[in-house]
Amino acid sequence: MTDDKQELADGSDALLEALVLLRETQRRMKAEHVASARFRELAHDAHQVTDDIMRLVREQDELGDRIPTGEDTIEDVIRETPAS
């Protein structure tokens, strides 16, 4: 397995985790008074997570361009990775 494929698989996991975090942050924002200090703090957190999501998507796009087309899926790469 190439390092690029492993990096793509790791990035996929990180992207899914970031999406869960963004969803949770948005859910918590809904319970806060609009423009309160806590709301603004959560909005800042959501902005940071969104920036991370966009970075991860760009990295996956770049890796996808570098990796030759083949039969492997990201799930295949994850299954081939030895457990830590």
N, C-alpha and C positions, 0 to 999 in steps of 0.2 A: 504494500500500500504506500502511496506517495504521501509526503508530508502535506502537500496541498490538499489532498483528499481528507486527511485527518483534520487539517485546519478548517476545511469546509464543514465537516461533521461537528467539530467543536463550536464553530460559529453558529450553526443551525441550533444547537442546544442553547447557546447563549441568547440567541434571538428569541426563542420560545420563552425562556425565563424572563427576558426583558418585557415581552408582551404581557406575561402574567403580572409582573410588577406594575406596568402601566395600567392595566385593568384595575388592579387593587387600589392604586393611587387615585384613579378617577372615581372609583366607587366611594372612597373615603372623602373625596372632595364634595361629592353630592350631599354629604351629611353636614357640611360646614356652612356657616353663614357666608354668603358671597362677599368677597373683599375683606373678610376678617384676616387677621394675621396668620391663623392656621390654614385658611384657604389659600392665601398667597404662598405660604411655605409648600403646601402640597402642589400648587401649580408650578412652582419652581422645580420641585422634584419630578413632576410629570415632564417638564421641558427637558430636564437632564436625561431622563430615560428615553424620551423621543429622539434626542440627539444620538444616544447610544444605539438605538434601533436603526437609525439612518446610517450610522457608521457601519454597523454589522451588515446591513443590506448591501452597501457599497462594496465591502470586503468580499461578500459572497459573490457578487456580480463579477468582481475582478478575478477571483479564484476560478469561477466558472469559465471565464475566458481563457485561463491558463491551462486548465485540466483538459486533456484530450477526451473527446467523446468516447464513451465506453458503455458497458453493460451495468456497472455498479450504480447503486442508488446510495444516498446518504445512510439509509438504514443498513445497507450491506456493509458500509465502512464501519458503522458503529458496532455491528455484530462481530466484525473481524478484530476489533480493538480489545486487547487483553484488559481484564478488570484490574484496577489499581488496588 
